[in-house]
Amino acid sequence: MYLETRHLRGIRAIHEAGGLAKAAETLNLTQSALSHQMKALEEMVGLPLFVRRSKPLKLSAAGQKLLGLSGQVLPAIEALESEFEGRRDGRTGRLFIAIECHACFEWLIPVLEEFRKRWPDVDVDIRPGLSFDALPALEREEVDLVISSDPEEISGISFEPLFEYQPVFVSAASHPLTAKRIIQAEDLADQSLITYPVERGRLDAFSQLLDPAGIVPKEQRQIELTAVILLLVASGKGVAVIPDWVVSDEGNRHRFTVRHLREEGGIFRTLYAAAREVELRQAYLQDFIAIAGAHGRQRRLIDA
């Protein structure tokens, strides 16, 4: 027996309508076409599917069996059809995000809140990209977008700029380095530097300031959570170099002294959203990038 979805839809429509004429109208068929379809189905099954001369038209025991099957199969197929249609027109989809920086969580939460309100049917998930290689995962389609400040030349991957930020020096208000207007690499040679637990090349303090100058801090203390880093800095347990958006709000300003790095106008970095080029035309992905960029640009740079 070779059943098609049109057979199951026909059985369901006849049961719900109670007759061929209304069922055919529901299915956008002629009554004759639906009648021929059901006759062919009965011949294939080898059993009558309807109780003849019943009004409304009723299903036989064999017809009831097919109706039960339609109730199992058709909802799943229709749900999949709806999902595919939503993906085609950009209403639904998947947005798995990997983040290559700890501090990004401070900025990303309000972005996700706004995005979910605009795109409630998009499946969103966050995959911290610090415990695995985020960009290779993007190439393998395990994630759909990577937040990174380190663009690379990768075939089929586009790095879309979100916003510019400044890594800034942060210390307790009583720290001796608060007497300086600008912090240089050599100023950190005798300091306990508190950083996130990632490789040095991905830390702005090293890649942008210390390594080019050949300077190594007296101590590097690695802390996972931004809130704990700020607590330790405010308590005079060390200093940190973190993105300006982390300490840009008024609630944090009174707890720290913030200084720019280097004399040459400070250090400026760009945060990017990396995505597969073939998917960048998706409306929800474009909107996420727009929302993320707008939120980032709204954060004021520190007046150190």
CORKAZI-V499886 format. One record per residue. SS is DSSP state (~ for helix, > for strand, _ for the rest). D_CENTER is the distance of its C-alpha to the mean C-alpha in whole Angstrom. Layout:
BEGIN
((SS:D_CENTER) (SS:D_CENTER))
END
This chain:
BEGIN
((_:45) (_:42) (_:40) (_:37) (~:35) (~:37) (~:40) (~:38) (~:37) (~:40) (~:42) (~:39) (~:40) (~:44) (~:43) (~:41) (~:44) (_:47) (_:48) (~:48) (~:48) (~:45) (~:43) (~:44) (~:43) (~:39) (_:39) (_:40) (_:43) (_:47) (~:48) (~:50) (~:47) (~:46) (~:49) (~:49) (~:46) (~:47) (~:50) (~:49) (~:47) (~:50) (~:51) (~:49) (~:48) (_:52) (_:52) (_:52) (_:49) (>:51) (>:54) (_:56) (_:58) (_:55) (_:54) (_:51) (_:51) (>:50) (>:48) (_:50) (~:49) (~:48) (~:46) (~:45) (~:43) (~:41) (~:40) (~:39) (~:37) (~:36) (~:34) (~:32) (~:31) (~:31) (~:28) (~:26) (~:26) (~:26) (~:23) (~:21) (~:23) (~:21) (~:18) (~:19) (~:20) (~:17) (~:15) (~:18) (~:18) (_:15) (_:15) (_:13) (>:10) (>:7) (>:4) (>:4) (>:4) (>:7) (>:10) (_:13) (_:15) (_:16) (_:16) (~:13) (~:12) (~:15) (~:14) (~:10) (~:11) (~:13) (~:10) (~:8) (~:11) (~:12) (~:9) (~:10) (~:14) (~:13) (_:11) (_:12) (_:12) (>:9) (>:8) (>:5) (>:5) (>:6) (>:8) (>:11) (_:12) (_:16) (_:17) (_:16) (_:16) (~:13) (~:14) (~:16) (~:14) (~:12) (~:15) (_:16) (_:13) (_:12) (_:8) (_:7) (>:6) (>:9) (>:10) (>:13) (_:17) (_:19) (_:18) (_:20) (_:22) (_:20) (_:21) (_:19) (>:16) (>:16) (>:15) (>:15) (>:16) (>:15) (>:18) (>:21) (>:21) (_:24) (>:25) (>:28) (>:30) (>:30) (>:33) (_:35) (_:38) (_:41) (_:40) (~:42) (~:40) (~:39) (~:42) (_:41) (_:39) (>:37) (>:36) (_:37) (~:36) (~:39) (~:39) (~:37) (_:39) (_:40) (_:37) (>:35) (>:32) (>:29) (>:26) (_:22) (_:23) (_:22) (_:24) (~:26) (~:25) (~:22) (_:23) (~:24) (~:27) (~:29) (~:27) (~:28) (~:31) (~:33) (~:33) (~:34) (~:37) (_:38) (_:37) (_:36) (_:36) (_:38) (>:36) (>:32) (>:31) (>:27) (_:25) (_:22) (_:21) (~:21) (~:23) (~:26) (~:26) (~:27) (~:29) (~:31) (~:31) (~:33) (_:35) (_:37) (_:35) (_:34) (>:32) (>:29) (>:27) (>:24) (>:21) (~:23) (~:21) (~:21) (~:25) (_:25) (_:25) (~:29) (~:28) (~:28) (~:30) (_:33) (_:33) (_:32) (>:34) (>:32) (>:33) (>:32) (>:32) (_:35) (_:37) (_:36) (_:34) (_:31) (_:28) (_:26) (>:22) (>:19) (>:16) (>:14) (>:11) (>:11) (>:11) (>:13) (~:16) (~:16) (~:13) (_:13) (_:15) (_:13) (~:13) (~:10) (~:9) (~:12) (~:12) (~:8) (~:10) (~:13) (~:12) (~:11) (~:14) (~:16) (~:16) (~:16) (~:20) (~:21) (_:21) (_:25) (_:26) (_:28) (_:32) (_:33))
END
